[in-house]
Structures are given as structure tokens and as C-alpha cells.
Amino acid sequence: MARSGDTGTTHALLSDGTTVWLRPPGPGDRDAIARMYAAMSPADLRRRFFAFSRRAGHEAADRMTAPPRPGYHGILAGSAEEVVGAAEYDLVDAAGATAEIGLAVADGWHHRGIGTLMIEHLVDAARREGVSRLTAEALADNQPVLQVFADLGLPVSRRFEGNEVRCTVRLDAGDDRYPGAVDERARAAGIASLVPLLRPGCVAVIGAGTRPASVGRAILRNLTGGHFTGLAYAVNPHARFLEHVPSAPSVAELPRTPDLAVLALPAPQIPGAAEACGRAGVRALVVVTSGLDSAQGRALLTACRTHGMRLVGPNCLGIANNEEGVRLQATFAAHAARPGTAGIAVQSGGIGIALLDGLSRLGIGVSTFVSLGNKYDVSSNDLLQWWEEDGRTDLAVLHLESFGNPQVFSRTARRVSRRMPVLTVDAGRTAAGRRAAASHTAAAATSTPTRQALFAQAGIIATRSIAELLEAAALLHSQPAPQGPAVAVLSNAAGAGVLAADACSEAGLTVPEFSHDLVAALRENLPADAVLTNPVDLTPTITEEALARALATLSGHDSVDAVLVSLVPTAIERSTGEDLLRAVTRAGGGTPPKPVLCVLLDQPDHVTLLPSAAGGTLPSYADPVPAARALAHATAHHHRRTRAAGVIPKLTGTDREGSSRVLDTYLAAHPDGGRLDPPRTARLLSGYGIRQLPWAWATDEDTAARAAQQLAGPGGRVALKGYGDGPPHGNGHRAVHLDLAPGGPFRAAYRSLSAQLGERLEGVLVQSMAPRGPEWYAGAVRDPVFGPVVLFGPGGATAGEPGAPAARLAPLTDSDVHDLLTEPRIAPALTAYARSENVDLSALEDTLLRLSAMATDLPQITGIDLDPVMLERRGAVVVGARIQVGPPHPHDPFLRQLP
């Protein structure tokens, strides 16, 4: 059975949504493995062992549970106490490059993906141990196994030998299909596992009290009042009926086993109730209870994993699904969400209520709502996959305070954001906010730059408040995507037009001057005293028809991407009976269609959706700032969605194995890690093709002086940098001497440095002087939550000005590198220097990609600082470098496993 405290035990989903545990076999598993083989049919035994043999099963059980031995790796899959799958590999060559695998799945568990799942875990183990090929023997008529290998996503070759087939799986081919194949299997399994949660046929509320004001009673009341299409029950030993539905003393005594149970009990009762649900066959839990201590939390999750139940919560508001055939309202929110097309996943119940109310008020409505709470299991990753396939959701709304698997989240969100807008409130931007998030959702602290890098790479629209999110959602829901940033501003009051133009420019949009032909076209329809610059002053005397014609002219012009109309009420409009707002709501057309949005300065709501003449809606804002901000979000989203998907370029001239050996050798001598010395640092940079300024390493004065003479050349200068235990690195410290002439000045500097550092001096780095010009910083850190993160920004003396470096999660795609170099606070200085000095920035892009590859490939590295990096006509060159290493904690971001 799965022992939750065992090292190496994980859980994963099969293709039908069933949960299984996976772990290495131990001595206590022998009988369970033998029972699995004993229960197999003669045909399956023949396919596994090439002959019908009951003894072979016992021998396999003995082999798998023998003491650990080099070159062998086994894995078991199981459900509750039953072993339902076994897989293993053994090295078959002295070099350790090839291993042979064996695979067996219990009768009754075929065609559910167990074999594929176990092979994925063997692939992960083999890659970590340096195995480059896995081979397997199969009978030619064993089509299920042959199909497993064919669909794996890795290069597979077959060689037929009589009635047998030898399959060889290449692990070192760098095939890009494998991550995508694993993701697709994870997506399908995740969606299947959510069906009992989001489309249950039967729901029980456990803890529905006899008091009408109890949380459980409120949930039951919402469930029945929302016209749930399935069966509803209560579990309460003190009542036979509650809210007109049957009640039983325990879940086991209900007339039908629920698909979903909602637990609203005191924290100490939660683990026992979850275990009872699992034993009864419940397939999903929603736990609204808060205040579980660590032991209660572990027991809750253990019950869910043991019995294969998906879990939402604890400490949550509940869930809702407005699908017509479901109508599930299992929350204790005061008001049910209006049915619609926005999917919501939040960690905070209060934020969830605000989003439910806001989206309902706008008329967008909600397709699915899940309050994730402490997020023990079901996460935003699961919900994004569900919305991608549910056929109803066209707007994904998230509020996240923690990230269980940022790599999976990033890949999923990148894919989903190309199909629909994904919006979030960027919560926890400050230290105070992060502390508050950790206190109520048990969220792991995440740094603001890395979280924002995740959002940027994934194409997520990150807003700073609920109001800003709703403002953007109104525009994205109601209007076509803007093809670019050019906005035409119209107003019947000049001052309002100025405010709108300022708001657009400050939001990063453009308010361009109109061309002569556009001005001429507008002149035909507008009053003679109208000012036809952009913004357009329509004057207070503008008529409804004239405004409608002007809108049509602007919407149809190629130079305009969106139209913003700012209106103020006037006595002239009332006296003439004109309805300028009606003219705006009639707007439309253009090829392609362009967004039109309105600003009504006397509007009581900060944003609302007005009905349009075409049957849709038009967003209206009470101020031009949120209108422009929403338009900027929509423009950026369209740009990200329509540009080519980034790819991770294949780099030449890298030596991953040699670099890893350098680090392993260092860590063998320094188990706790530390800072690499300059020779090892240079070896790693060279191993990844990152160019350094010419340098030499010396441990005595004479050797250093000769190196200085060679590196300086006639009339040249060198830098001298001391290396030892403790001295800081940087020009602001005396451990670095710059612009030294070889000979006497150099030797004097060496002696000064030697006296300063004393016994701490391990050696010196002699280096050519760097070219003059802007200094840049490139680096990488291994974030405990996000993994490797690449940083880029101003370096040297200007580091930290005007802010922190730009960040992106590794591995970087070509699009990620482009975004780093075009960050608003970086691009002006970088592009201006490159243009003036005729420098090709592609060399800098290549350096960042190689830095990303190094940080991704080598989990021993905890930090890299390349500062400064200089640009010259021959490319980018590193002047200063520091690499910090520590014990590795490798993690395969593509390995399928539940939290």
C-alpha cells in the first residue's frame, strides 16, 4: 500500500481521472507484488514473461524487493493497499548508457494509462542517472505495450526478431514532442478527474446544521435553491430532512453514494469525515472549514490520496457551476452568481464574492466558480484546463496567492491565453501583502519580480485591483480585440478630450495625429468649429447623426485601432433632443472590427456595459484613466496572443556533462556549497559558450606580473582582482584594482592586495581592461518556488537604477529574450547604444539564452552574476562573473504528479 510518510511516494492521475500512488518498491511489498502477478490471466503472464509461468511472478517480486543495487530502478503503482502496476529497469552495458525495462499492469487496470505513467517516472529516473537509452522486449502480438511506446512522445525504434520486438527509446535525442505529449496526457487526466467535482450527479452536505445560520445549512440552502439538477442529501445525525432534502446520520447510510461531498464541520472532525467519505466511494470533496492544524491537514490529504478523491480547500467559500445541465451552487455566498461565460478561481473567499458580484453586475456572469482556499489539491492549473475544454468559458479570472507548480501553470496558461483572456489580480506585491497571504492561505512567499515574470511569460493580464480587473474584463468581453495601440479620442468638451488623451498616452497607447485624408473625411460630417486634431473636439453643438458618422469614419480608417468617446451632459443636448450616447451604442463596423468604448463623466458606476444597437454591449467608464488602462490591457493581450509562439532555441557548443562534473567535484569537497573560484567559473562559462574578457589566474606575484604583461600588450592596462574567503566583489572595494600598467604599478597593487587579504588570498585574476560603454547585468537565481529565473538590467555602477532587473523564468524562449531586452526601463539606453556603436544585439540575446540553458541544465547552481556585461562590435563579453552552488534538488517540471 502507499505509505504517506514514505520517502519517494507520489500520487498521479490516470487517463480516467483515477488517482494512484507511485513509489519505489520496498521489502514489505513482496507479497502485494506477488499477489498482482498471481491474479493475472495466463495471456497477460505470457505477454509479460514470454511464457505462462506462475513462478516468474514470484521471481519478479523477489527481484523488485531485493536490497538496492547499482543500475537498478523499480517503481510500483497502486490504489489503496493494492499494487496495480510494476515497472523496472536494469543497466545492460558497462558504460551505463542503456537499460532494459520490464512492465506489468494488473488485470482490470488495463487501458487507463498506468503503463505510460510508470514509464514516464522511469524516464525521469533514467535521465537523472545518465541513462540515454531504454530498451524493452515485447511479443509481436502485444499491441497494447507496443502502442504505449509509440505514443510516449520520445523517439522509438523497433527491431523484429521472429515473434519478438525490441523497442529502443532514445532519452538523449532532445525531441520536443515529449513535454507536449506528457502535458496532453496530464490535461486529459486532470479534466476527467474534475467531472465528479464540477458535474456531480449526487451531492451531500456534511455538517448541514439544524440552525439556519450555520455555514453548512447555508450551503445546502444555496444548493437546493439553485435548482441543482442532481440528487442532494444532508448528513446530520439529528435530522431526517433539512431544506426539504433527506438527511442521514452518516455518509455510508445515504441511499446513494455521492459523487461530491461538501464538508462544513469543526476542524478536528474533518480527517475522520474525509476517511468515511473515501471508504463510502465519494470521488470529490469540498472542505470549507478553516483552522486545520498541520496534523489535521496531512490526515485530510492522506484520506483523499488513499481513496482517490479530488479536494477543493480547505478554508474556502465553495464551488459553483452554472452549466444548464448541472446548476450547482455549493457555496455559502449571499447571492448566486449570474450564469455567464467567466470562469473564476480564487484563493480568498472574500475576493471571490467581490468577483462574483462584479461580473454578475456587469452582465458577464459566471460559468464556473471555485474557491481554492489553502489549495491542498485542486489548483488554478486544473481549472484552466477545464475552462479550455468546457465549451462555455471565454474569460478566465484568477486570484492567486501561491503557486504549487509554476512551470505547469506557465505552460498551461500560455496555451489557454491564446484561446481566451486570462486575468488576475497581482496580490502580495509588498512584504505586508505577502505576510497577510501566508497567514490565511498558507501560501509560500514569492518575490514580486518572479511572479510578474511568470504572468508576463504566460500571457496573463495582471491587474493591481479588483476594480481594474473588472474594467479590463468589461472591454475584453464586449469588444473586438484592438489590432494596435493607436486610439482616436472624441469628446464634446475639450477638457474631457485632453484628460482622455493624457490617460491613453500614460497607459502606453498612442494618440497619433490624423492624416490629411482622415481630417478631410471628418470635416464633411462635423461642425465647422470642430477641432480635428486628435483628440477631436466635437464641440457641445454636435448632433447625434454627426457623431455617428464621425465614429463610422474613424472605425473604418486603417490608422485607427480603437475609438474612445468621452461625453459630458450639456443643456444643448437636452434642448435639441439629441442622444449622443445612442450614437455611440450604434457604432460598429470597420475591417477588421475595432473596439469602441465610452467615458461618461457623470456615470455613477466606475464601469458598466451598455446595450448596443447590434445586440451586444459597449463598455462605459466613469473616468478616462480606467478606460485607457483597460484598452492597454486588451492591446497587450492581442499582441501576445497573435505573435508567434516562442521556442527554446537549440544551442551549439555546450558541454552539460563536463560542466556538471566540475560542479559535482566541487560539491564533493564542499557539501554545503559555496562560491566557485575563477578557474571553475570560467570553465562553466566556456562550457556554455559564454565569452569572457581575456584573463589569467595566478597564485603568486611573478606569475601575475607575467600574465599582466601578456594581457596588456604594448601600452595597455589590466585589472587585478583578488579572490579569497570573504572579500566582496565589486569596484567599490579595494580587493579590485583597475587600470594598472604592467611592471611596478601592477606589482605594488598586488602587494597591497596581498597585505589586505592576508591568509584569505587564494589567488588573483588578471584581466584585460574592459571597453568603455554602458555596463549591463545578467544573472540567474534558483527561486525556491519558481525554479531558475534569469535576470537582466543595468550593471556596474548603475545596477539597481531605476529599479530591479527584469526577470523571466527559465528556460527562456526567443520571445522571452526579446521581451527582456525591450523592457521599457531597459530598451531606450540599450537600443540607443547599439545603434550608435553599430553593435548587433543578437550576441546579447545569445548570451542570455546560454545563461538560461546553464541555469536550467545544472541544478547545482543557486546563483549566477555576470556583472558587468559589455557590448562591443564582436558581441557581448563578460567582465565579472560569480557563480554560487549548493546541493542540487533536481525536479522534472514535466513529471506527472499531484501536489
Summary of the structure (lengths in Angstrom):
residues: 899
radius of gyration: 32.3
end to end distance: 18.9
largest distance: 99.9
contacts: 3151
relative contact order: 0.06
helix: 38%
strand: 24%
